[in-house]
């Protein structure tokens, strides 16, 4: 029901501002909607993702240009799986300027482009996400295992606080004669079936595309999930 209501609301919004019953004050927002949706009148998830494209390429508010004077006494060891994922991350091109160590500043939550995200032990609601593993790849669902900070050097050699997220993807569902994904016929809706089991830990940065997720139990061991494009009420 939540997914359907969200879908219908997005589909109806642009039509409403163009109708005669729309208040003049609200109708003035039509150019804003046109700049987001262009000529596309579907109001579907694909429009949501295009909106995310505009909002998700900004530098996260956690990445500041001032030197990070962290307190060594507050650093705590990463769990073994997260550290192994960090070592793998360090071997990629994303690792330039990072200082890698087994201890880090751990966070229960963080804000990325004005929206709150939490590690799974701090709150299920804001810990289930969709994220883009790499450029041009489709969004995939996952759960945030840990949120932590490490020193990151900018081009001038100044060590800043760099935020990283350790996530575990939900495993894709292999369809069979007994289990079929009905949402494959409605690609623009954006929902899909996934195993409720998760894969190994991987590291992502707040600069990657990330959004909250809606999930519901579909069957034994199966979830239906959809990206949720929330808009922050923060100006940051």
matplotlib code that plots the C-alpha trace (Angstrom):
import matplotlib.pyplot as plt

x = [0.0, 2.8, 4.5, 1.3, 0.4, 3.9, 3.6, 0.2, 1.2, 4.1, 2.0, -0.7, 1.4, 2.3, -1.2, -2.6, -0.5, -1.7, -5.4, -7.8, -8.5, -4.9, -4.4, -2.5, 0.3, 0.9, 0.6, 3.6, 5.7, 5.0, 8.2, 10.1, 8.4, 9.0, 12.7, 12.9, 10.6, 11.2, 8.6, 8.1, 4.6, 4.9, 5.8, 7.3, 10.4, 12.6, 11.7, 12.6, 16.0, 16.6, 15.8, 18.3, 20.9, 20.6, 20.8, 23.3, 26.3, 26.9, 29.7, 28.2, 28.0, 30.3, 33.2, 34.5, 37.8, 39.0, 41.7, 40.2, 41.6, 40.2, 40.7, 42.6, 40.9, 37.5, 38.6, 37.3, 38.2, 36.2, 34.7, 36.7, 34.4, 34.2, 38.0, 38.4, 36.0, 38.1, 41.2, 39.5, 38.2, 41.8, 42.9, 40.4, 40.7, 38.3, 41.0, 43.2, 44.0, 42.6, 44.5, 43.6, 43.7, 41.8, 40.4, 38.0, 35.5, 32.2, 28.8, 25.3, 24.0, 25.0, 23.3, 24.0, 22.6, 20.2, 18.8, 19.5, 20.9, 21.6, 23.5, 21.2, 21.7, 20.6, 17.4, 16.0, 14.0, 16.9, 19.4, 17.8, 18.9, 19.3, 22.8, 24.7, 27.8, 29.4, 28.7, 25.9, 25.0, 21.4, 20.6, 20.7, 19.3, 21.4, 21.5, 24.1, 26.2, 28.6, 29.2, 32.7, 35.2, 38.8, 41.3, 41.3, 43.9, 42.8, 45.0, 46.8, 47.7, 45.2, 43.7, 39.9, 37.2, 36.1, 32.9, 32.4, 29.6, 29.9, 26.9, 25.6, 23.6, 20.4, 20.9, 19.1, 16.2, 16.5, 13.0, 11.7, 8.4, 7.2, 8.6, 8.1, 8.7, 5.5, 7.2, 9.5, 6.5, 6.4, 10.0, 9.2, 7.5, 10.9, 9.9, 11.4, 11.7, 14.9, 16.1, 16.0, 19.5, 22.5, 25.9, 29.4, 30.3, 31.4, 32.4, 30.7, 31.1, 28.4, 29.2, 27.7, 24.0, 22.1, 18.5, 16.2, 14.2, 10.7, 10.6, 7.8, 7.7, 6.5, 6.9, 9.0, 12.6, 11.5, 11.2, 9.6, 11.7, 11.6, 13.8, 12.3, 13.1, 12.8, 13.3, 15.1, 13.6, 17.1, 18.8, 22.2]
y = [0.0, 2.4, 1.8, 2.2, 5.4, 6.8, 5.8, 7.4, 10.6, 11.1, 10.3, 12.8, 15.8, 17.2, 16.7, 18.6, 21.7, 22.0, 21.7, 24.5, 23.4, 24.0, 27.1, 29.9, 29.8, 26.1, 26.4, 28.7, 25.5, 24.1, 25.4, 23.7, 20.3, 20.8, 21.4, 18.1, 15.9, 17.5, 16.2, 13.0, 12.8, 9.3, 10.4, 7.1, 5.7, 6.6, 10.3, 9.7, 8.4, 11.4, 13.6, 11.6, 12.1, 15.9, 15.7, 12.9, 14.2, 17.0, 16.8, 15.3, 17.7, 15.4, 16.1, 19.5, 21.2, 21.9, 19.7, 16.8, 16.9, 13.6, 12.1, 8.9, 7.8, 7.7, 5.4, 1.8, -1.3, -2.2, -5.7, -8.2, -8.4, -4.6, -4.3, -7.0, -5.0, -1.8, -3.6, -4.5, -0.9, 0.4, -1.5, 0.4, 3.7, 5.2, 4.9, 7.9, 10.0, 7.6, 6.4, 2.8, 1.3, -1.2, 1.4, 4.2, 6.7, 4.8, 6.4, 5.2, 7.5, 10.2, 12.8, 12.6, 15.5, 16.4, 12.9, 10.6, 7.1, 4.7, 1.4, -1.6, -1.9, 1.7, 1.6, -0.6, 2.2, 4.3, 1.5, -0.2, 1.5, 1.4, 2.4, 2.5, 0.2, 1.9, 4.5, 3.5, 0.4, -0.1, 0.7, -2.4, -2.8, -3.3, -2.8, -0.5, -2.6, 0.2, 3.9, 5.1, 7.9, 7.8, 10.5, 11.5, 13.8, 16.4, 17.5, 20.0, 17.2, 18.3, 15.3, 15.7, 13.5, 11.0, 9.1, 5.5, 3.1, -0.7, -2.3, -5.8, -6.2, -8.3, -11.3, -11.2, -13.7, -16.4, -16.9, -20.4, -22.0, -21.6, -18.1, -15.4, -11.7, -9.9, -6.5, -7.3, -6.3, -2.8, -1.6, 2.0, 1.2, 0.2, -2.6, -6.1, -9.3, -10.0, -12.7, -11.5, -12.9, -10.6, -10.9, -10.1, -6.6, -3.9, -0.3, 2.7, 6.4, 9.1, 10.5, 7.5, 7.5, 6.4, 6.6, 5.0, 1.9, 0.5, -3.2, -5.6, -9.4, -11.1, -14.8, -17.0, -15.6, -13.2, -9.3, -6.9, -3.7, -0.3, 2.8, 5.7, 9.2, 11.3, 15.0, 16.7, 19.7, 20.9, 23.5, 21.8]
z = [0.0, 0.9, -2.5, -4.4, -2.6, -3.4, -7.0, -7.5, -5.7, -8.0, -11.1, -10.1, -9.0, -12.4, -13.7, -10.6, -11.1, -14.7, -13.8, -13.2, -9.6, -8.6, -6.4, -8.1, -5.5, -6.1, -9.9, -9.8, -9.1, -12.5, -14.1, -11.3, -12.0, -15.8, -15.1, -13.3, -15.4, -18.8, -21.3, -19.4, -17.9, -16.4, -12.9, -12.2, -10.5, -13.6, -12.9, -9.3, -10.3, -12.6, -9.6, -7.6, -10.3, -9.8, -6.0, -5.5, -7.2, -4.7, -2.2, 1.0, 3.9, 6.0, 3.6, 4.7, 3.8, 7.3, 9.0, 11.0, 14.5, 15.7, 19.2, 19.1, 22.3, 20.6, 17.8, 18.0, 16.0, 13.0, 12.9, 10.9, 7.9, 7.6, 7.7, 5.0, 2.9, 3.6, 2.4, -0.8, -1.2, -0.6, -3.7, -6.0, -7.6, -5.0, -2.4, -3.3, -0.2, 2.4, 5.5, 6.3, 9.7, 11.8, 14.1, 13.1, 14.5, 14.6, 14.1, 14.9, 12.2, 9.7, 7.4, 3.7, 1.6, 4.5, 5.0, 7.9, 7.6, 10.4, 11.0, 11.2, 15.0, 15.5, 13.5, 10.8, 9.1, 8.0, 7.5, 4.5, 1.3, -2.4, -3.8, -7.0, -6.8, -9.8, -12.5, -14.9, -12.8, -11.6, -8.0, -5.7, -2.2, 0.9, 4.6, 6.4, 8.7, 10.0, 9.5, 10.2, 9.6, 8.6, 7.6, 4.0, 2.4, 0.0, -3.0, -0.6, 1.8, 4.5, 6.4, 6.5, 8.0, 5.3, 5.9, 4.7, 4.9, 5.2, 3.5, 2.7, -0.5, -0.5, -2.7, -6.1, -6.4, -9.0, -10.5, -10.9, -12.0, -8.4, -7.8, -10.4, -10.1, -11.3, -11.1, -14.1, -16.3, -14.8, -14.9, -14.3, -11.0, -9.7, -7.3, -7.4, -5.4, -3.4, -1.0, 2.6, 3.0, 2.5, 0.8, 2.0, 3.3, 0.8, 1.3, -0.3, 0.0, 0.6, -2.9, -4.5, -5.3, -2.3, -1.2, 1.4, 0.5, 1.1, 1.9, 2.7, 3.2, 0.1, 0.9, 3.1, 2.8, 0.0, 0.2, -2.2, -2.3, -4.0, -3.9, -2.0, -3.1, 0.0, -0.2, 2.7, 4.4, 5.2, 3.1, 3.5]

ax = plt.figure().add_subplot(projection="3d")
ax.plot(x, y, z, "-o")
ax.set_aspect("equal")
plt.show()
